[in-house]
Amino acid sequence: MWLSLDLGNSQLKWGLRQVGTWILQGRLPLTLLDQLEVEWRALPPIRAAHGVSVAHPDLRVRVESACQGLLGLAPCWHSSPPSEGGLRNGYDHPAQLGPDRWMALQGAWHLQHRASLVVMAGTATTLDSLDEKGNFLGGMILPGLSLMRRSLHQGTAYLPAIEKGTYTLQARSTRDAIQSGALAATLGALELARDALGQGGDRVPVFLGGGHHAELSPHLEGPLYVYPELVLEGLALLMEGDQARI
């Protein structure tokens, strides 16, 4: 069994996988990492742990300590190389690409070898373009939906803090106007990126993951593939492919 780790800006996501099947998956807010002892206490023997991290190094050390103390192994942390798993990294400086974005791209590519827009809707929203030859062309980073809503409250005198509202282009309450603005900004950027990637007028598929996937998916036309833990999916598929080539 393999343990996959996605240490993000606000949560640790993890999954236990065997022979191409997820046995268990879980997530913890970074403020509750002490609970890993409870979460992982009953896990079966694990062969190896592989992960990506965009969190503060101190948090990574805490996860490493939990892996060593509870599971008896040290995780292998992955970065973004110039090429890997059939993909080529088009960033000017490939190592600067967030490894979570790279693994989400790996997930989309290994699931369907075709041009696609890879969207991770979490603390930040990333929109990454992949062509039909496996070239990562580049992407965009936006504030995530919660971050957009929260910034309006923090940066103004009277706008309220909200978590959700109703999406409409002619909102008649401040709550709905904030929700609609955040969603419309994200959907507009997504459609611009999708149109730029389109092949001969065809709409490229969107691979959508991240904690806010359920807010975005009802407003997206197909083809659409929703994988809430797309980063873990990409990491696992990459590792399984490497193992098959050994």
C-alpha positions in Angstrom: 0.0 0.0 0.0 1.1 3.6 -0.8 0.3 6.7 1.3 -0.2 9.8 -0.8 0.0 13.3 0.9 -1.1 16.7 -0.3 0.0 19.3 2.2 -1.8 22.5 1.1 -2.3 26.0 2.3 -5.1 25.1 4.7 -5.5 21.3 4.9 -3.6 18.1 4.7 -5.2 15.7 2.3 -4.1 12.0 2.4 -5.1 8.8 0.7 -4.2 5.1 1.1 -4.0 3.2 -2.3 -3.6 -0.4 -3.3 -3.5 -1.8 -6.8 -5.0 1.3 -8.4 -7.9 1.6 -5.8 -8.3 4.1 -3.0 -8.7 2.2 0.3 -9.1 5.2 2.5 -9.0 9.0 2.1 -9.0 11.8 4.7 -8.3 15.4 5.3 -7.4 17.6 8.3 -7.1 21.3 8.7 -3.5 22.4 9.4 -4.6 23.6 12.8 -5.5 20.0 13.8 -2.4 18.2 12.7 -2.1 16.8 16.2 -5.0 14.6 15.4 -3.0 12.6 12.9 -2.1 10.2 15.7 -5.8 9.3 15.9 -6.4 9.3 12.1 -3.4 7.1 11.3 -3.3 4.9 14.4 -5.2 2.0 12.8 -3.6 2.1 9.3 -2.3 -1.2 7.9 1.4 -1.6 7.0 2.4 0.9 4.3 5.1 0.4 1.8 6.0 4.0 1.1 4.7 7.6 1.4 4.9 10.2 -1.4 3.7 13.7 -1.1 3.7 17.3 -2.3 3.7 20.4 -0.1 3.1 24.1 -0.5 2.8 24.7 3.3 5.3 26.3 5.7 8.4 24.1 6.2 7.5 23.8 9.9 4.2 22.1 9.0 6.0 19.7 6.7 8.3 18.7 9.5 5.3 17.9 11.7 3.9 15.6 9.0 7.2 14.0 8.6 7.4 13.4 12.3 4.0 11.8 12.3 4.9 9.5 9.4 8.1 8.5 11.1 6.6 8.0 14.5 3.3 6.4 13.6 4.1 4.6 10.3 7.8 4.0 10.6 8.7 5.7 7.2 9.9 9.0 5.9 7.8 10.6 3.1 9.3 11.4 -0.3 8.4 15.0 -1.2 8.0 15.7 -4.9 8.9 18.9 -6.8 8.1 20.1 -10.3 10.8 18.9 -12.8 11.2 20.0 -16.4 9.5 16.8 -17.6 7.9 13.8 -15.9 5.3 11.1 -16.6 4.9 12.1 -20.2 4.4 15.8 -19.4 6.7 18.7 -20.2 6.8 21.7 -17.9 6.5 25.0 -19.8 7.2 27.3 -16.8 10.2 29.6 -17.4 11.7 28.2 -14.3 10.1 24.7 -13.9 11.0 24.2 -10.2 8.9 27.3 -9.4 5.7 25.7 -10.4 3.8 24.5 -7.3 4.1 20.7 -7.0 0.4 20.5 -6.3 -0.4 22.1 -9.6 2.1 19.7 -11.3 0.4 16.6 -9.8 -3.0 17.9 -10.7 -1.8 18.1 -14.3 -0.4 14.6 -14.0 -3.8 13.4 -12.9 -5.6 15.0 -15.8 -3.0 13.6 -18.3 -3.0 10.1 -17.0 -6.8 9.9 -16.8 -7.2 11.2 -20.4 -4.3 11.9 -22.7 -5.7 15.0 -24.3 -5.7 18.8 -24.2 -7.5 20.0 -21.0 -7.9 22.8 -18.6 -7.0 21.7 -15.1 -8.7 23.7 -12.4 -7.9 23.4 -8.7 -10.4 25.4 -6.6 -8.9 25.7 -3.1 -7.5 28.5 -1.0 -6.3 29.8 -4.3 -7.8 28.9 -7.7 -5.4 27.7 -10.3 -6.2 27.4 -14.1 -3.6 25.4 -15.9 -3.6 24.6 -19.6 -2.4 21.3 -21.0 -2.2 20.6 -24.8 -2.8 17.4 -26.7 0.9 16.5 -26.7 1.4 16.7 -23.0 2.8 20.2 -22.8 1.9 22.4 -19.8 1.5 25.7 -21.5 1.1 27.9 -18.4 -1.7 29.1 -16.2 -3.3 31.6 -13.9 -3.6 31.9 -10.1 -6.7 33.7 -8.6 -7.8 34.1 -5.0 -10.0 31.2 -4.0 -13.7 31.8 -3.5 -13.5 32.0 0.3 -10.4 34.3 0.0 -12.3 36.6 -2.4 -15.3 36.9 -0.1 -13.1 37.3 3.0 -11.0 40.0 1.4 -14.1 42.2 0.7 -15.0 42.0 4.4 -11.5 42.7 5.6 -10.8 45.5 3.1 -14.0 47.5 3.5 -15.9 49.1 6.3 -19.3 47.7 5.8 -19.3 44.6 3.6 -20.2 41.6 5.7 -18.2 38.3 6.1 -20.1 35.6 4.2 -19.5 32.0 3.3 -22.2 31.4 0.8 -24.9 33.2 -1.1 -27.0 32.8 -4.2 -25.4 33.2 -7.6 -27.2 35.6 -9.9 -26.0 38.3 -12.3 -28.5 40.8 -10.8 -28.2 40.2 -7.1 -30.6 42.1 -4.8 -28.8 41.5 -1.5 -25.2 42.3 -0.5 -24.7 38.6 0.5 -25.8 37.4 -3.0 -23.8 40.2 -4.7 -20.6 39.2 -3.0 -21.2 35.5 -3.8 -22.1 36.3 -7.4 -19.0 38.5 -7.9 -16.6 35.9 -6.6 -18.1 33.2 -8.7 -18.5 35.3 -11.8 -14.8 36.5 -11.6 -13.7 32.9 -11.3 -15.9 31.5 -14.0 -15.0 34.3 -16.4 -11.3 33.7 -16.0 -11.9 29.9 -16.4 -13.9 30.4 -19.7 -11.2 32.8 -21.1 -8.6 30.1 -20.4 -10.7 27.4 -21.9 -11.5 29.4 -25.0 -7.8 30.1 -25.5 -7.0 26.4 -25.4 -9.9 25.3 -27.6 -9.1 23.2 -30.6 -11.0 24.1 -33.8 -14.0 25.4 -31.9 -14.3 22.3 -29.7 -14.6 22.9 -26.0 -11.7 21.2 -24.2 -12.5 19.2 -21.1 -12.2 20.7 -17.6 -10.7 18.6 -14.8 -11.9 20.2 -11.6 -10.7 19.5 -8.1 -10.2 21.3 -4.7 -12.4 22.1 -1.8 -14.6 24.6 -3.8 -15.3 22.2 -6.7 -19.0 21.8 -5.7 -19.5 25.6 -5.9 -18.1 25.8 -9.5 -19.3 22.6 -11.1 -23.0 23.5 -11.5 -22.0 26.5 -13.6 -19.7 24.7 -16.0 -20.7 23.1 -19.3 -19.2 19.8 -20.3 -17.0 18.0 -20.9 -16.3 18.2 -17.1 -14.6 15.7 -14.9 -14.7 16.3 -11.2 -12.0 14.8 -9.0 -12.1 16.5 -5.6 -8.6 15.1 -4.7 -7.1 15.5 -8.2 -3.6 16.2 -6.7 -3.6 12.8 -4.8 -5.0 11.2 -8.0 -2.1 12.5 -10.1 0.5 11.6 -7.5 -0.8 8.0 -7.2 -1.1 7.6 -11.0 2.4 8.9 -11.5 3.9 6.6 -8.9 2.0 3.6 -10.3 3.3 4.3 -13.7 6.8 4.6 -12.5 6.4 1.3 -10.6 5.1 -0.4 -13.7 8.2 0.6 -15.7 10.6 -0.8 -13.1 
